[in-house]
Amino acid sequence: MTNKDFKLSEHLPLVAIIRGIETKDVVRVTQILIDEGFSMIEVPLNSPDALTSIKLLVDTFGNNYLIGAGTVTTPALAKAVIATGANLVVTPNYNAEVIKLSAAAGCVTFPGVITPTEAFDALEAGATGLKLFPVSVLGLDGFKALKSVLPPEVDCFPVGGINPTVESMKPYTDLGATGFGLGASLYKPGLTDDEIRTNAKAFAATYTSLKK
């Protein structure tokens, strides 16, 4: 799957950020997430041996899912991620060259932005959608203001502190958030498989209930 044939409407628009995952656990945890409806899996590059984990996921799950890296902050890191066969690149910051490299390689690309200037520059560079990070700094008022000036078709993903409750997610979906990036409330090292599955079910159920 490349950015040319990616249709967000065909996915549960929740990005699973499995920060800190070890390679020995990555296939098992990803399978749990996929079983619960997730199809966008992000291994942040500050996880142990992240590129090996990403390559293993690409080899195991093929091209039917969006699998790739987060915390991609430089062009050199982007090239290393692309070399694994990943098709998802997520950044915490705006870097035009990272976006251009990733988009040119066919990767779905969600750069981190927080200002209108960053947002519009990221879209011009070829971003698939926008990661609003940290959304706790932007806040609901900031997100509302930013969304009001963006083209309506732009997909926006608040990230940072989202939990699997209506109270956490609904204020953003009401303002037009497409989906969310989910970190420690979904996965963190030390959780049991049952805990990961329970978290995944809760996020998927809450998001689905908001879109009915």
ZADRENLO-812404 format. One record per atom (N, C-alpha, C): x, y, z. Coordinates in pm, whole numbers, plus 50000, padded with zeros to 5 digits. Layout:
ZADRENLO-812404
XYZ;...
END
This chain:
ZADRENLO-812404
500854988250000;500005000050000;500905012550000;500625021549908;501395033949901;500475045849926;501075057649932;500265069549954;499335072449837;499575066249723;498705068449606;497385060749618;497425049149683;496195041249692;495665040449836;496245048349926;495775048750063;494445056150072;493445049650129;492135055950152;491815054550300;491875065650371;491675065150515;490305059750552;489325061850466;487975057050494;487905041850506;488925034950455;488965020350461;489685015250586;490105024350673;490885020650792;490225025950918;490465019251028;490205025251158;491275036051175;490875048851182;491885059451176;492565062051311;493105051651367;493835052351493;495225046651470;496245054751493;497625050451474;498135044851607;498535032051606;499075025751726;500555028951739;500895036651840;502295040551864;502855031051969;503675021551925;504165011252018;505605014652060;505705025852130;507015030852174;507615021652279;508895018552262;509605010152358;509484995252331;508764991452226;508594977252193;509944970852160;510144958752205;511354951152171;511054941952053;512074939151976;511894931251854;511264917751883;511594911751995;511044898552028;509544898852052;509014910652080;507584911952110;506774918151997;507444923551896;506754932651805;505714925651718;505994913651670;505014906751586;503784902751669;504034897451787;502924893151872;502004904851909;502584915951950;501794927551989;501054933351869;501734934151757;501084939451636;499914930651594;500064917451606;498964908451571;497744910951660;497984913551788;496874916851879;496164929451829;496924939551795;496344952151750;495574950351619;496134942751526;495454940051400;494164932351424;494214922651514;493014914851546;491894923751599;492244934851662;491254943951719;490894955351624;491354954551499;490924964151398;491924974651358;493074974951424;494084984951389;494794980951260;495084990951177;495844988051055;496984997951032;497215006951129;498315016551120;499185014751244;500385009551222;501285005851331;502575013951319;502875021351424;504055030051426;505025025451534;506255022251492;507325019251587;508235031451594;508205039051702;509075050751712;510545046651707;511335055051642;512745051451623;513545052051751;512995057651860;513695057051988;513305044752068;512735034751999;512515021652058;513755012952034;513945002352114;515134993852095;515154987351957;516254989351884;516464982751755;515234984351664;514754996751655;513484999451589;513474995351441;514554997851370;514554994651227;514434979651203;515064971651291;514914957151280;513474953051304;512834959151403;511434956151432;510534959851315;510764971351256;509944975751143;510104966251025;511354962550996;511584953250885;510884939950910;510914935151033;510254922651068;508744923751047;508164934951085;506724937051065;506374937750917;507184944650841;506954945450695;506994931550633;508004923650672;508154910150617;507014900950661;506504903050782;505474894250837;504094897650786;503784910350781;502404914550751;502214919950610;503304921550537;503184925450397;502684939550378;502004941650268;501644955050224;500184958250249;499514950150329;498084952350353;497804962050466;498844965850538;498704974950651;499684986450634;499454997050712;500425007950717;501355005250834;502585002250802;503584998650903;504815007050880;505275013350987;506465021550970;506945027451100;507495039451089;508245045251199;507645058451244;507855061151374;507635074451427;508945080351473;508915092851513;510105100051557;511155100451445;510685102451323;511585103451208;511915118251190;513065122351241;513355136651255;514335142151152;515025133351077;516025138050982;515905130550849;516405136250741;516395129150614;517135115750620;518235115150696;518975102550707;518115091650771;517375095350874;516475085650937;515355081650843;514825091250769;513775088050672;514265077850570;515465079750519;516025070350421;516185056450482;516615055850608;516785042950674;515435035850691;514395043450724;513065037650738;512555032650604;512695040850502;512235037150367;512915024250321;514185022550358;514945010750315;514394997850375;513624998650483;513044986650543;511824981650464;511324989950373;510084986650303;508854992350370;509055000550474;507935006750546;507125015550452;505835017050485;504975025850405;504285036450491;504795038550613;504265048650704;505425056050769;505405069250760;506425077650825;505705088350906;505995088651035;505395098451125;506515106151193;506355119351202;507385127651263;506795135651378;507655140051471;507175149051576;507285163751537;507885166251421;508235179851382;508025181651232;508105194251188;508035197151045;509445197750987;509725188950893;510985189050819;510625186250674;510765196250589;510305195150450;510985183650378;512285181750400;513005171350327;512545157450368;512255155550496;511735142750542;510405139650475;509535149650468;508225147750405;508385144550257;509225152050188;509395150050044;509995136250013;511005132350089;511615119050069;510585107950091;509815109350197;508855098950234;507725098050131;507205109550092;506125109749994;506605104249860;507825107949820;508365103149693;508555088049693;508795082349811;508965067849823;507635060449834;506525067949833;505205061749839;504695059549980;505375065350079;504955063550218;503825073150254;502845068150327;501875076850392;502635084450500;502465097750501;503335106150582;502515115750667;502675114650799;501975123250893;503015131150974;503365143250932;504325151251007;503655158351126;504455160251230;503975167451346;503995182451324;502875188951347;502755203451332;501935209051448;502075222151470;501275228451574;500845242551535;501425248051427;501065261651384;500515261251242;499745271451203;499275272151064;500425272050963;501515278850993;502635279150899;503195265150877;503425257850987;503915244050974;502915235350899;501635237050929;500615228650866;500585230750716;500535243050672;500455245550528;501755242050457;502895244450522;504175240550462;504265225350449;503785218150549;503815203450544;502945198150432;501775203850415;500895199550306;501515202550171;502155214050159;502805217550032;503955207950002;504625203050105;505745193850086;505285179750051;503995176850067;503475163850026;502915155250138;502665161050256;502125153350367;500775147250332;500555134850376;499275128250357;498215134250449;498605137050570;497745142950671;498615149350776;498015154550883;498765161950983;498635155551121;499765154151188;499795149951328;499865162651413;498865165251493;498835177051578;499475173451711;500725177951726;501535173351839;502395184451895;502415185952027;501535179152125;500195186352132;499125178952119;497805185152114;497455191552248;498115187252356;497865193452486;498295208152486;499285211452406;499715225452394;498745233252306;498345227052196;497405233552104;496045235552169;495555225352238;494275226352306;493095226552210;491915225752264;490715225652180;490525238752106;490765249952172;490605262852105;491605264351992;492835260052016;493855260851912;493535251851795;493065239651825;492705230451717;491535235951636;490545241551704;489395247351634;489835258551540;490735267051587;491215278051504;492015272851385;492885263051409;493685257451300;492795250451198;491835242551246;490945235251155;490125244851069;489825256551124;488975265951050;489665271750927;490995271250923;491705276850808;492275266150716;492295253550761;492805242750676;491745238850573;492175233850457;491205228150364;490405217150435;489105216450412;488265207150488;488645192450469;489285189250356;489615175150330;490895170550401;491605179650468;492855175950533;492575167450657;493225155750664;493055146750778;493955151150893;493355152951011;494075157651128;494015147251240;495175144451298;495305134251402;495885140551529;495055144051627;495615148451755;496405137151820;497525140851880;498405130951944;498935136952075;498885128952180;499435133052308;498395133252417;498365122852498;497465122752612;496055118252584;495795112752466;494445107852434;494215094552504;493075093052569;492735080252632;491415075052577;491075062452603;489945056052534;488595059152597;488325072052618;487035076052673;486365085952579;485065086452587;484315096252508;484755110352545;484985112752673;485365126052719;486685130652660;487575121452635;488885124852578;488825126952428;488055118552357;488095118452211;487015127252145;485825127652205;484695134352139;484915149252115;485515156652208;485715170852179;486515173452052;487455164552021;488255166251900;487525161451775;486815150251785;486065145751667;484945155551634;484365161651736;483325171751712;483865183651633;485155186551651;485775197751580;486385193451447;486275180651413;486725176251281;487965167651278;488445163051395;489585153851394;489205141051321;490085136551234;489845124351157;490075111951241;491115112251321;491505100951403;492485105551507;493255096251563;494175099351671;495425090651661;496525095851714;497685087651742;497645083851889;497855071051919;497655065852054;498955060052107;499395065252221;500645061052278;500485052452402;500885057852517;500975049852638;499625044852689;498535051352652;497215046452693;496815033752618;497515031152508;497295018952431;498345008352461;499615012452451;500715002952470;501865009852543;502435002552636;503725006052695;504394993252741;505704992952740;506394980752781;505954976352921;505794963352935;505384957853064;503934953853071;503104958952979;501704954752976;501604940252931;500634933152986;500384919552940;499624919952808;499604908652739;498854907852614;497374910852638;496834905952748;495424908652778;495174923552801;496094930252866;495944944652889;496024952452758;496934948252671;497034954852539;495744952852461;495234940652462;493994937652389;492814945652447;492744946452577;491664954152641;491744968852602;492944974552603;493114988552562;492714990652416;493154981452331;492844982552189;491344981852164;490684972452231;489224971252218;488534984152262;488994989752372;488365001852426;488515013652330;489695015452275;489895026452180;489035024552055;489055012552001;488285009951879;486805011851904;486315007052017;484885008152048;484475022652069;485295030152141;484945044152166;484945052152037;485985050451956;486025058051830;484835054251742;484545041451729;483445036951645;482105042551694;481945043351826;480695048551880;480515063351847;481625070551838;481535084851807;481205087551662;481445077851577;481245079751433;479935073851383;479115068551475;477825062851433;476835074051401;
END
